C-alpha cells in the first residue's frame, strides 16, 4: 500500500482494522519512516538520489518530515477523510502530491527486496478497495511465471499505464525485470520523474521499457467508487469485479463487512466470485431506500428548477426511463436512467423509484461463464 504522511492518520487506520487483516503479506510505503499503530511504515523515497532529495523543491515536505516528523504538518496540508477525485492534472500545489510521483519505482524495488519469492504483487492506495476473494479467483486463472502488468488503463502522452488508485497487479517475472531495469537506469528515471507529474505513468513506462506492457483490466478493476458506477447492461454487467477507487473509509468498512457476509454465505467457496450484476443486487439495491438527505446519487440529467425533492420525484416518475432523482443546492432537479447508490454529500438530497431500480436488475441478462481478462 502506498500512502503519504498528509493522509496516513485519516485513511490508513480503516485498512489496519479491515483489509490488511485479510492480506497474508503486506508492506506499507509512505514518505516518512515511522511506526504507526504497531505497523512499520517504510519510507518509499529512501533510495532516491540524495542530491535530488536535498535540493529539489518537490522534496521540501520530505526534508521537513525528516527533521521534525509528522507533527510539523500544517492543517492545510492534511487531507482529512474526504476523498479527492483526480480530473487528470493531479494536485500540483500539494506538497504530498509533489513527493508521490517519486515513490513508485523505489516502492517496487523495495517490495521485491522484502518479498523476493511471491508469485504476485498487488499495489493499492488507501482509497482502493479490493474484493479479496475475487482477486484470488482472478489470479488463479493467470500464469504467474509469465510477465504480467494488469491495471485500469490510463494514458499520458504515448505512455499507457495502470492508474494507481484502481490497484495494479505485477507478476514476479515482470517485477524482477522492471527492478533490474530501474537499477541500471535509476538516474534516467529520476530525471524523467522530476519533469513529470504522475508516478504511476513513470512506472508504466519503466515496465514497458523492461518488456511488460500494460494489460487493460477495466471493468474488472474500476476507477470509480461502488456508489458511482452508473450501471448499465452493456459493459460491466456480467464482468467480475475486483477493485474500486475513491472509496471513503466508511465505505471501505461497509464493503469489507459486505464481502465478509457474502463469503460466509458462499461457504468460502474458492471458485465463487462476484460480478457487477451481483454487487448491484446484493450491495447497491438494498441501499437504494427511501429519500436521503445530504446524499448524492449522481443523477445528472438536468430537469430544471423545482421547489422540493418530492416535486423532483414527480418529474422522475413521469419519465418511464427515470430510475432516480436528486435535488441540488441550487434547487435544480437532476434525474437519470442509470442507477447509482451514491455517497454522503452536503446540501444535496436524493431518491429512487424503488420498483424501477429492481426492474433494472430483473431486465438484465443472466450471466453464464466468464472470460477473465488476461
N, C-alpha and C positions, 0 to 999 in steps of 0.2 A: 504494500500500500504506500502510495506516495502522497504525502501531505505537506503542510508547512506550518511554521510557528504561529502565523497570524490566524490560523483556523483550527489548530490542533485541539485546543481546550474545548471548543464548541462542537466539533464534528467527529473527533476520534472516540470519545467515551462510549457512544452508542455501539460502535463496532466492537469495542473490547467486551461489551456485555452481550453481544449477539453474534454477528457474522464471523468474527475472528475465533470464536469458540468452536466453530464448525470446520475451519480450515486446519488440516493436520500439520502444516508447516507454514509459517508466515514471518515476514520481516517488514518493519515499518521504517520508511525513509522520510526525513524532513530536511530543513535547512539548519538544524541545530541539534547536536547530540545531547541527549539527556535521558533520564529515566522518568517515565510518566505512568502513574497508576500501575506500578510493578511491571511495566514493559519497557524494554530498551528501545530507544529511538535512535536510528543511525543518521548521521549527517551525510546526506547523499552527495554533498559537494566536497567531501574530504580529499578526493583525488584530483580535483580540478587544479590546474596550474596555479601555483602560489602567487606569481606576479599578477595574474589576472584577478585573483581574489583580493589582492592587496591594493589594486589600483583602479579597477573598473567601477564606475558609478553604480552599476547594477548590483554590486556586492556590498553596497552601503549597509543594508539590513544585516547581512551575514557578519560583517565586521562588528556591528553593534551587539549582535547576539553573542558573538564570540567573547566579547569583553564583559557584557553585563547580564546575559541570559534573557529569557523571555519577559522578565519584569520591565525591561526597557521599552517594550512595545507601547505605542500610544493607542488610545482608544480608537482613533480614526483609522488605525492600521489593522484592527481586529475585524474579522469577517462577521462575527456573530453567527447565529444559527440559520440565517437566511440563506437561500440557495440562489446563486447568481448564474444566469444563463448567458453563455458566450454567443455573441452575434457575429463572430468571425474576425474580430480585431483584438481580442484579448483585453487585459486591463493594464494598459501601458503605463499608467501612473501609480500603480500599486507596487510597493517595494517587494512584497512576497511574490507577485507575478513576475517581476523582473528576474528574480532568482530561479523561478520554477523551471524555466527553459533549460537551465544548465544541469538539471538533476537527472535527466532521462538516461543518457549514456553511462554516467558513473553509477547510476542505480542498477542497470543491467549488469554492469561489470562486477559490482559488489555482490549482487544476487547470485551470480554464478560462482563466485568465490565462497560464499556461505553455504550454498546448496548445489554442489557440482554434479550430483548424481540423480537429480529429479528428471522425470520424463517431460513434464510440462511446467511452464512458468506463467502465472496469470497476474497481470498488473492492473490495479484498480486505484480509484481515488476515494476520498471519504463520502462523496455524493454518488457513488456507484453502488447498486445493489445487484448481487449475483444470486440467481436461483441455483443453489449448490448441487442439488440432485440433478437438475437439467445439465449443468456444466459437466458433471461426471459422465452422464449418458452421452453427451456430445463428444467428449474426449475419447470415450471407449470406441467410437466409430472412426477414429483417426489413427494413423500410424505415427507414433511419436518418434520413430527412428528417421523420419524424413524431416527436412527443414520446413517448418510451418510458422507463419506470422499471420494471425487472424484477428480482425477487428472491424469495428464500424467505420466505413470508409469516409475520409475527408481528403481534400486536395488543396494545396497551396502551390501556385505556380505549376511546375511539372512534377511535383512530388506527391504521390499518393500514400497515405498513411492511415494507421488506425488511431482514431481520436481517443485520447487518454481516458476521458470520463466514461466512455462506453465500456471500458475494460478491454484489454487485448491479451492475446494468448501467443506464447512463443514456445516452440518445442526445443528440446535440449540441443540438437544439432544446429538449429538456427541461432540459438543464444551463444553457443560456442563460436560460431562463425562471426557473429557481429562483435563479440567481445574481442576476439583476436584481431579483427579488422580495426576496431576502435583503438586498441592498444598500440597498433602500428601507425595510426594516423591521428593521435589524440589532438595535437595542435591544430591540425587542419579542421577537425570537427569543432573544436572550441572556437576557432576563428569564425567558422560558419554559424555557430550558435550565437556568438556575440552580435552578429549582424541580422539575426532572425528574431522572431517573437514567439515561436511555438516549438517547444521542446519535443512534443510528440511527432511533429513533422521532421525534426532533425533525426530522431531515432528511426523514423520510417525510411529516410534517405540512407542512413547507415545500414539498415537491414537490407535494403535493395542493393546497395553497393557491395554488400558481402554475399549476395546471391539469393536473398529471400524476399521477393516482392510480397506485398500485402494480398491476402485473400479476403475479399469483402464478405462480411458476415451479417450485414443488415438483411432482413429484420430480426434475425436471431439475437443479435446484440444491438440494443436500442440507444438512441441518442436522447431520448425523452424520458420523463418520469412516467410511471404507470398511470398517473392521473391525467396525462396529456397525450393520449395515444391517437385520438381521432380515428377510432376503429372503423375499418371498412372490410368488406368481404373479399376484396380482390388481391390484396398484397399479403399482410401478415397473418390472416385469419387461421390458416391451418399450419403455419410455421411454428416450430418450437420457440420458446423464449428463454434466454439465458441471462441477459443483463438489462438494466435500466440506468439512466443517468439523471442528474439534477434531482436526486432523491433526498428529501429532508430527513433529519434524524428521527422525527416522529413517524414518518412513513417507512423508514428502514425498520423500525421496531414493529410496525404493523405488518409489513411484508414478511419479516422474519417469523412472526407468530403465525401468519397465514401459511407459509411454507411448512412450518413445523406441524401444523394440524393436517395439512394435505399429505405429508409424508406418513403421519400416523394412520390416516385413513386408507392409504395405499399399502400399508404394512411394510413401508420402506422397500418396496419392490424396485430393484436396481434398473429394471427395464422400463419403468414408468416415467413419463415426462409430461410437463405442462406445455400446451400450445397456447398461442394468444387467445384462441377461442375459449380455452378452459379458464384462463385468467379473467376474461370478460365475464364468464358465467359465475365463477366462484369468488372472484375478488371484486370486480367492478360493479356488477348488478346489485349485490347486497348493500353497496354504499350509495347507490342512486335512490335515495329515500325521499322523505318529504323535503320541501324547500329549505335551503340552508342559508343563514345569514353569514356574512363575512366568508364567502366561499365562491371561488371562481371555477366554473366547469368548462371554461374555454369555448363557450359559444361565440361565434364571430361573424354571423350574418346580421348586419345592422337593419333593424325594423323601425328605427326612428324613436322619437321621444314617447315615453309612457309615464303614467303617474304612479305606477306601483308594480311590484313583482307579479301580482295577480293579473293585472292588465297585460303584462308581457306573456303570462301563461295562456291567456285567451288568444293572443296573436299566434302563439305556437300551436295551439290546438286547432286553429282554423286552417293550418297548413298540414296536410296529411303526412308530409315527409318529415316534419319537425319532431325531434325527439327530446330536445332540452332547450332551456332558455336562461337568460341572465339579465339582470338589471344592474347597470354600472353606476359609478358615482355621478355621472352626468345625466342620469335618468334616461339613458338610451337602452332600448330593448334589443338584445342580441340573441339569435337562435342558431341552431344547426341540426342537420340530419345525421351527423356522425357523433356517436355518444362518447362522453368522457366522464370520468369520476371527478377530476379537478383537484384543487387543493385550497387550503386556507388562504384568504386574501382579504385585506381591509376594504370596506366601502363597496363591496360587491355582494349581490345575493343571487343564488342560482336555484333552479328547479328542473325536474324531469317529468315527462309524461311516462309514467312507470310502465304501463302496458305496452307502449311503443318501444321502450328500451328492451323489454322482454321479447317483443316481436322481432326486434333486430337480431337477437340471438336465434330465435326459432327459425328465421328465414335464412340464416347462414348455412352453408353446406356442411354435411357430415365430412369428417376428415378420416382418410384411410391411408396408412403407410406414412412414411416421412423420408425426405431426402435432406440429410444433414449437409450443410454447405462445406465442401472440402476441396 
